[in-house]
Every structure is written in structure tokens, then in C-alpha cells.
């Protein structure tokens, strides 16, 4: 059995024994299956046991003015000797921080595979600077997503995040409390990869300070069929991250970079995913390398195509909108 130092014990110890303290929230955003649950150590003590992916702690009081070691270990760790990553930090008294765990633990199965790391953002907030606004901190934590912009199209706010790359934070956006539509575009701002609703007014978030994270994989087929890309929200109160609902893209905005086939190669079934697109509204045609159509079918709601009747070889899959080609992708049938 693990010897656990519960969070409440850390808080009580800190408040009673350490004159200087800082406030820290930790967010687990490593989409690697091997890190689905991790243990977090503060120095030699286990602070968080079986801390789950897409979960946040509340803000905690931790010692300031002295170096502490934050360690990340597998969920089945027995002591601090099992840590995979240790980051020494010295916190500033009365400062607030958000710490996000990103990256990959596994030696294979992920492409790209940046190593597990902790990203630290100082000057964090637990409430909006203006109580009539919602303050939003944006973090890019999707390992296979390129540099992107975030463009607001619902109320016409335009580009609100410009050229954010993996591991980066965008400082707080102080947004009027309204319902927004967020387009994730390439860094040129011309190709929309995904679209999300951010109903800040509908959810009654006036006065809140939130962290929005890009999380998961754009192409699960290259990443052990892991969790798909999405935008997720962390509250200062902690708990499971909230997924922002996706909004449909028009066919003209459908971009092949947001389209994935997996597994590839495949044996019996092929899964199709396209961020922000309702694939059940489209059909699919499969042709061989000589251009001969070998199958055509509607796409099921779950995006699964039966390819068990195909011979081994390389094929081209085309998504069709009323028989108009939208995007093409090659796959291998084993």
C-alpha cells in the first residue's frame, strides 16, 4: 500500500509550518495511455495518488521561497524513487501558478513523441480581474497539432490567439461574458481545422477565470488510437476537465489535416474521424491503385467502414458530399 500524504495534509502543513506560501493548480494533460493515471510527489511525499488524465487539482497552498521538487510517477508507484520526471521549482510568496503536464511517456507508438514535461505559468488567476468578464488562459498541449490561431467568429472578435505552439501559454484573455464560436485554424488563419462553442454566458461563468487546453491527438492513428483532439476547460475548483462542444464545419472548410483513418494498415474495419464534421452526412468510395471503384457506402454514425471483403493492397478512400469529392486518403488493407 502506498504511503500517501493527502493534499489536505500538505495544505495544513504549509499553512501551519511555512510562513511563505504560493497557490498552485496542477492539470494532467498527457494523453499517453501509459500516463492515464499518474502519481504526483512533492519532494519525497506522495501528494496526488492516481491523478487521472484531463483532471485538475484545485489551487493548493505550497511552500514558497524554498526549492521544492515536483515529481511525476506511474500510477502504480511505491515511492519517490519511481518518478519519471522531477522538476525543481522555487515559488514566489503569494504568487499563483498553473502547472500542466504534457507529453509522452511511452518509447513507441506515438508520432511525434515529445517527452513528458511540466509547463509552469505564473501570475495565474482564481477569478476574473473584472467581475463582469471571463478571463481565459489558453494552453497548447496537443503533441501532434501544429502552430495554430484561434479565431472567434460568433460575435466577430476575430483572431484572439495568434501563432500558439505546443507547450505554450497565451496570457489571459479578458472576455466579455458572451457565447462564442472558436475556430482553430492553421497559423496563416486561412484553413479551419476545427470549430468549438464556448457558451460562457449560457453557462453563467461571469467573473470566472478558466484555463482552456488543446488536448489529445489530431491523428489518433499515429498515436496508439489515443484520445481525439479537443478543447477542454479547467476550473480553479479542480475536477474533471469540461469538453467544449464542437460546432460543425462547412464542407468548404473541411481540411485533410483534420481527417484521419485508423488503424492504418487495417484488417477488417477502418475508422474514420474528422474533427468538427458530422460524417454520417457523407458517403465514401474506395478505389484501388488502378482507379477502379471497389466499394461505395454511407458512413455510419460511429465512422466505421467494413473492409473485410477487400484483398490485401493499397487503396484510396474518398469522402463524398452528394457525389462531390471532399477529401482523399490512402490506406493499406492487410
N, C-alpha and C positions, 0 to 999 in steps of 0.2 A: 504494500500500500504506500502511496506517495505521502510524504510529509508535506502537507500543504500549509502555506502561510496565506490565509484568506485575505482578500482585498481589504476587508474591514479592519483586519489586524494591522495591515500596512498603514491605513489611514490613522488609526488610533495611535500607533507607534509614532508616526510622523508628527501628528498634532501635539502629542504629549512630550515627545523627546527631542524633536528637532525644531529649533527656533525658526529656521528659514525653510519655506516650502514653496513649491510651484504646483500648478494644476496641469494634469496630463491626461489626454484621452488616447487610447490605443485602438486602432482599427485593423482587422485582419482582412487583407485583400490579396493574398497569394492563392491563385486559382489552381495550383498544382494539387492533384489528388493526394499526393503524399503528405501534403500540408493541410488536409481538410480540417484537422484539429491539431492545434499546437499547444505547448505549454510555454508560459512566459515567466522568466525568472528575473527578479530584481536582486542583484548581487547573487548570493547563494540560495536565496529563498524562492520557492515556487509561489508566484503571485496569482497566475491565471492558469487553471487546470482545464485542459481540453477546450481551449478557446477556438471557436468554430469560424470557418471561412464566412465572410460577409457578416461579421458581427463586430460591434464596437463596445468598449467599456464606457461607463460614464466618466466624467472628469474625476481624477483621483488626486489626492494630495501626496506628493513625493518630495523627498529631501532636496533642497536647493543649496547651492554654494559648495557642495562636495561632489566628487565624481561618484556616479553610480553606474553599474553595468546592467544593461537590459539584454537578456538572453532569450533566444527563440530555440525551442527544442521540440522533437516529435511529441505527439500526444501521449505516447506510452513511456515517456522519460521517467527515470527513477531519481535523478538528482541533477545538479547543475553541470555535472560532467558530461551530460548527453546533449548539451546545446549545440546547434548547428551554426548559430550566428550570435556573436556578442558585440554590442555597440556601447562603448563607454560614452556617457554624456554628463555634462555638468549643467544643471538647470539654474536659471536665474530666479532669485527670490521674487515671488508674487507674479511671475510671468505665467502665461498659459501656452500649452503646446498640444499639437496633434501629431501623433506618430502613426504612420501607415506602413504595414508590412506588405511588400510587393515581391514578385519574382518567383523563381522556380527552384525547387529542391532536387528533383529527380535528375539523374545523369543522362537519361534518354527519354524520348517520347514527346519532346516539346521543341518547337521551332518558331521563333528564336527562344533561347533559354537563358535570359539574364538571371544571375544568381539572386537568391533571397537577400533582400536588403530592407533597411528601415529608413523611411523618409520622414524627416522632422520639420514641422512647420511651427515657428514661434509666433507670438502675437495672435494666438487663437482666441476665439470668442465663444462665450456661452449664451449670449443673447445679442440681438441686433444693436448697433450703435444708435440707430434711430428706431424707436419702438413702433413706428408706422411701416417700417421696411422689413424685408427678409434679407439677411446677409448670407451670401453663399460663397463658400470656399470650394474651388474646383481642383480635383487631382486626377492626373492621367496615370492609371495603374494597370492598363491593359498591355501585356507584354508584346503582343503581335500587332497592335494598332499603330499606324504611322502618326506623324505630327498632324494635328487636326486643328480646325477652328470650330467654335460653337457660335452659331448664328441664330438669333431669336427672330422668328417670323410671325408670331401670333399678334403681338402688339406693335411690331415694326421697330424693335430696339436695335436690330442689325447685329453686327459682329460684337459679341460680348467677351469672347475668349479668342485670342489670336495666337496661332502657332504654339500650342502646348504639346509637349513631347512626353514620352514615357518617363515616369518618376517625378515630373514637375508639378508644382502647385501654381495656380493662378490666384493672386491675392483676392481678398474678399470683394465680391460684387454686392453693392448695396442697392437692392432691387425694390421698387415699389411693390406692395403686395397685390399681385395680379395673377392671372392664369397665363402661362407662357407656352410657346411651342419652340423647342430647341432642335435645330438641325445640326448634326455632326457632319462636317464637310472636310474634304482634303485641305491641305494648307493653302491652296490657291483660293479656296472659298467657292469653287465652281462646281464641284461634284459632291452631292449629298449622299453620305453613306448610310445614315440612319436618322430617324426623327422621333422625338420624345415629347410627351406632355409634361409640363411642370405646373400643376394646378395649385399654386401657392395660396391663392385667395380661397378657392373651394375647400382646401384642407384647413383653413383657419390658422395659417402659420405666421401671421403678423407678429413681428417682434422676435422671431426665432433666428438663430444662427445655425446654419447647416453646412455639412460637407457633402459635396456631390462627387462621386468617384466613377471613373471609367473602369469597368471590371469585367473579367472574363476574356474570351478569345473571339476575335473576328472570324478565325478559321479553326473551328474545333477539330477538323480532320487532321490538322498538323500538330495538334496539341492533346493527344490521347483522348479525343472526343470529350474534352472537358467542358465546363460551363460556358455558354454563349455570352458574347459581349452584351453589355447593358450599362445603363446609368443607375447608380444606387446612391441612396441618401443615408447619411449617418446623423443622428440627433445627438446633441450634447448629453442627453439622458442615457445614451447607450442602447444596447439591444440589437436585434437583427436589423440589418440594413433594409431600407424600403426601396423596391424597384420602381423607377419611374415608368409609367405605361408608355409603350411605343405608339407612335402615330403612323398611319400608312404613308408611304411614298407613292407618288405617281409613277407610271411606267417610264416616263421620260427621265425620271430621276434615278431609275434603277441602275446601279453601278456594279459591275462584275466583281470589284474588290470586296463588296459586302456579300457575295454569293459563295456558298461552299457546298461541296459534295463530300460525303464521308460515309463509311470508310472508303478510302481510295488507295489501293485496289479494293474491290468488293467481291463478295461471293454470291449471296442470294438477294440481298436488298441493298439499295442505295438511299441514303438520307440526303435530303436537300434542305438547306437553310438559306434564308435571305433576310437580313435584319430589316425590320420595318415593312416587309411585304407580306400580304396575305396570299400565299402560294396556291391556296385552294381555288383562287380565281383564274388560274392559268393552267395550260396543258403543257405536256412535254413530249418531244420527239427524240428518238435515239437513232443515230445513223452510224454505219461502220466507216472505216477509213477510205472506202471507195465511194462514199456519199450515198449509199443505199439505206433507205429508212428501214429499220428492223423492228421498231415498235413506236407506238404513239398512245398516250393515255392522259387522262386528267390527273392532276396532282392531288393526293389525298390531303386531308386537313393536317395530318402529322408529318407530311412531307416525305413519305416513304414510297420508293419505286421498286417494284418487283423486277429483278433482272435475272432470275433463276433460269429462264429459258434461253439466255444468250450464250453463245460459245465464248471460249476464252479469247481475249484480244483487247484492243484499244477502240473506244467508241467516243463519239461526240454527242453530248446531250444539249438540246436546245429548249429553252423555255419559250413558250408561245403565248401571245396575247391575241386571241381571235385569229390564230394562224400567222400572226406577225411575229417574227423572231425578236426576242428581247435580249437574250444573252446566251452565250455558248460556253461549254466547259467540257474538257476531255476527262474520261475516267477509264480505268482498267478493270476488266472482268477476269477474275481468276477461275 
